[in-house]
């Protein structure tokens, strides 16, 4: 295994211990509603109305999977290369009687059959772990049935540029929108090497894999905030912090 990938896996396994430590809190959250963002539900409503089989790439704590089941999905296969995260997610799904099954595996190279999914959903904070975006997109096209959808809800590619200063938005002097990668210096990926993919690269990879773009939206509101209630000026509504993408096979 490549040393960068090996190091990133160690970092993610350590970060995923949080999913075990906060198991009861996450279980209680999973019992409620609001596991998907409102705009996610709106964009996915026509797909979820058909009770799709979902493959969730980089599924993390798995709360999105439970949200997808509650919103109409027939079943979800979650893929994550953290055995800690996948194990905790499987336990939660089993306790709640949800049709979710978890596999420990790398992405791309998802160990599921060709054309098995009506919907491929990605974990929030997923693309930063992809060194080969073209291989990622081809794997998605392989997994999707004809007419199936890919849905991405992610941190905007510009997010690594913003500082967490509270007084006004600033761009970090050590980051570039067009850089290949950077070392994460905050939780949960502290010490991991993250790859930077701009929107043009993401859209190009998806379309070259044979998918057709149906929606691409950008949002000022971040999809994730630190638990210490950091209130960065970059989140004031003036800068992009998240995006959603929907594409058809």
C-alpha positions in Angstrom: 0.0 0.0 0.0 1.2 3.5 -0.8 2.7 5.2 2.3 0.4 8.3 2.0 -2.7 6.0 1.8 -1.4 4.0 4.7 -0.8 7.1 6.8 -4.2 8.5 5.9 -5.9 5.3 6.9 -4.2 5.4 10.3 -5.4 9.0 10.8 -9.0 8.1 9.8 -9.1 5.1 12.1 -8.0 7.3 14.9 -10.6 9.9 14.1 -13.3 7.3 13.8 -12.8 6.3 17.4 -15.0 9.3 18.0 -17.9 7.4 16.4 -17.5 4.7 19.1 -16.9 7.1 22.0 -20.0 9.0 21.1 -22.0 5.9 20.2 -25.0 6.6 22.5 -25.3 10.2 21.3 -25.2 9.2 17.6 -27.7 6.4 18.2 -30.1 8.9 19.8 -29.5 11.3 16.8 -30.2 8.4 14.4 -33.6 7.8 16.1 -34.7 11.3 15.1 -35.3 13.2 11.9 -33.1 15.7 10.1 -30.3 13.3 9.2 -30.2 14.7 5.7 -30.0 18.4 4.8 -33.2 19.9 3.5 -31.8 20.5 0.1 -30.5 16.9 -0.1 -34.1 15.7 0.5 -35.4 18.0 -2.1 -33.0 17.0 -4.8 -33.2 13.3 -4.0 -37.0 13.1 -3.4 -37.8 11.9 -7.0 -35.1 9.2 -6.7 -36.0 8.1 -3.1 -39.7 7.9 -4.1 -38.7 4.9 -6.2 -37.2 3.0 -3.2 -33.7 2.8 -4.6 -30.9 0.5 -3.7 -28.1 2.8 -2.5 -24.4 2.4 -2.4 -22.8 5.0 0.0 -19.2 5.6 -0.7 -17.1 6.5 2.4 -20.0 6.1 4.7 -18.3 7.2 8.0 -20.7 7.1 11.0 -23.6 5.9 8.8 -26.2 8.5 10.0 -26.8 9.6 6.4 -27.6 5.9 5.5 -30.3 5.8 8.2 -31.6 9.2 6.8 -31.8 7.7 3.3 -33.7 4.7 4.6 -36.2 6.9 6.4 -36.6 9.0 3.3 -37.5 6.0 1.1 -34.4 4.0 0.2 -35.0 0.2 0.1 -31.5 -0.6 1.4 -28.0 0.9 1.7 -24.6 -0.6 1.3 -22.0 1.6 3.1 -18.4 1.4 2.1 -15.6 2.8 4.4 -12.0 2.0 4.8 -12.2 2.4 8.5 -13.1 -0.8 10.3 -13.9 1.2 13.4 -16.4 3.5 11.6 -18.0 0.6 9.6 -18.3 -1.5 12.8 -20.0 1.2 14.8 -22.3 2.1 11.9 -23.3 -1.6 11.5 -24.1 -1.9 15.2 -26.3 1.2 15.1 -28.2 0.0 12.0 -28.8 -3.4 13.6 -30.1 -1.8 16.8 -32.5 0.4 14.8 -33.6 -2.4 12.4 -32.4 -0.5 9.4 -31.6 -2.3 6.1 -27.9 -1.1 6.0 -24.9 -3.3 5.4 -21.3 -2.2 5.8 -18.1 -3.2 4.0 -14.6 -2.3 4.8 -12.9 -1.4 1.6 -11.1 1.4 -0.3 -12.7 3.6 -2.9 -12.3 3.3 -5.8 -12.3 -0.5 -6.1 -15.7 -0.9 -4.4 -16.4 -4.7 -3.9 -20.0 -4.7 -5.2 -21.4 -6.0 -8.5 -21.7 -4.0 -11.6 -25.0 -2.2 -12.1 -26.2 -3.0 -8.6 -27.2 0.5 -7.4 -30.0 2.9 -8.3 -28.2 5.6 -6.4 -24.6 6.2 -5.4 -24.3 8.7 -2.5 -21.0 10.0 -1.2 -20.0 10.7 2.3 -19.6 14.4 3.3 -15.9 15.1 3.3 -15.2 12.2 0.9 -13.4 13.6 -2.2 -10.5 14.9 -0.2 -9.4 11.2 0.2 -9.4 10.5 -3.6 -6.0 10.6 -5.3 -7.5 9.4 -8.6 -10.8 11.2 -9.4 -11.1 9.6 -12.8 -10.9 6.1 -11.3 -13.5 7.2 -8.7 -15.9 8.4 -11.3 -15.4 5.2 -13.4 -16.1 3.0 -10.4 -19.4 4.9 -9.8 -20.4 4.5 -13.4 -19.7 0.8 -13.1 -21.8 0.4 -9.9 -24.8 2.3 -11.2 -27.6 0.8 -13.2 -28.6 2.5 -16.5 -30.6 5.5 -15.4 -29.2 5.5 -11.9 -28.0 8.6 -10.1 -24.9 9.9 -8.4 -25.4 12.4 -5.6 -22.6 14.4 -4.1 -23.0 16.8 -1.1 -19.6 18.1 -0.2 -17.5 20.8 1.2 -16.8 23.3 -1.5 -13.3 23.0 -3.1 -12.5 26.5 -1.9 -13.0 25.6 1.8 -9.3 24.7 2.4 -8.5 28.3 1.4 -10.5 30.0 4.2 -9.0 30.8 7.6 -11.2 30.4 10.7 -10.7 34.0 11.8 -13.9 35.5 13.2 -13.5 39.2 12.2 -13.4 38.9 8.4 -12.9 36.3 5.7 -9.3 35.7 4.8 -7.4 33.3 2.4 -4.6 31.2 3.9 -1.3 32.2 2.5 -0.1 28.6 2.5 -3.0 27.3 0.3 -4.0 27.5 -3.3 -7.3 26.6 -5.1 -5.2 24.9 -7.8 -2.8 23.0 -5.5 -2.8 19.2 -5.9 -3.0 18.6 -2.2 -2.3 19.9 1.3 -1.8 18.5 4.8 -4.8 18.8 7.1 -4.1 20.7 10.3 -7.5 20.4 12.0 -9.6 17.5 13.4 -10.8 15.0 12.2 -8.1 14.6 9.4 -5.2 16.2 11.4 -2.0 15.1 9.8 -3.6 13.5 6.7 -2.8 14.5 3.2 -5.9 15.7 1.4 -6.3 16.1 -2.3 -7.8 19.2 -3.7 -10.2 18.9 -6.7 -11.7 22.0 -8.1 -15.3 22.0 -9.5 -14.1 21.8 -13.1 -12.1 18.7 -12.4 -15.0 17.1 -10.5 -17.5 17.8 -13.3 -15.1 16.7 -16.0 -14.3 13.4 -14.2 -18.0 12.6 -13.9 -19.0 13.5 -17.4 -16.0 11.6 -18.9 -17.1 8.5 -17.0 -20.4 8.7 -19.0 -22.7 10.4 -16.5 -24.9 13.4 -17.4 -25.0 16.4 -15.0 -28.5 17.2 -13.9 -27.8 19.8 -11.1 -24.9 21.6 -9.6 -25.5 24.1 -6.8 -23.2 26.0 -4.4 -24.0 27.1 -0.9 -22.6 29.6 1.6 -23.6 27.5 4.6 -20.9 24.8 5.6 -22.1 21.3 6.0 -19.9 20.8 9.0 -19.0 23.0 12.0 -16.5 22.2 14.8 -18.1 21.2 18.1 -16.4 24.1 19.8 -18.9 26.5 18.0 -16.2 28.2 16.0 -17.9 31.0 14.0 -15.5 31.7 11.1 -16.2 34.9 9.1 -15.9 32.8 6.0 -19.3 31.3 6.9 -21.0 34.7 6.8 -22.8 34.0 3.5 -20.3 35.7 1.3 -18.2 32.7 0.3 -18.9 29.2 -1.0 -18.7 26.5 1.6 -20.6 23.5 0.2 -22.1 22.2 -3.0 -24.5 19.6 -4.3 -24.2 17.6 -7.5 -26.7 15.3 -9.1 -25.8 13.2 -12.2 -27.5 10.4 -14.2 -25.9 7.3 -15.6 
